Amino acid sequence: MEFLNAHSLMLPLATSLTAFGFGALPKPQIFLDLAQTVWFPWVLTFVLIWQGGAKQDLVLSAIATLILFVIVRVADMVYPKKEKFYAH
């Protein structure tokens, strides 16, 4: 079966990762644990850019992810997160 090769399955599998993000599938514990790391959300961001807007170009995906990373970091410096205080 020609359609069942690694190349033809990469895009659908990359796209299927979004099912975890919006709750269509239960998240495996390893996914939840990895999501707490600094790097894993950026890996997923890279995958989403690769499959969605970068025409499956690895270099373009890496550059776009890096640009987004810098934007987020600069925004965090300019507008630091405030602690939330809740009245009990």
Beta strands, then each sheet from edge to edge (+ up, - down):
end
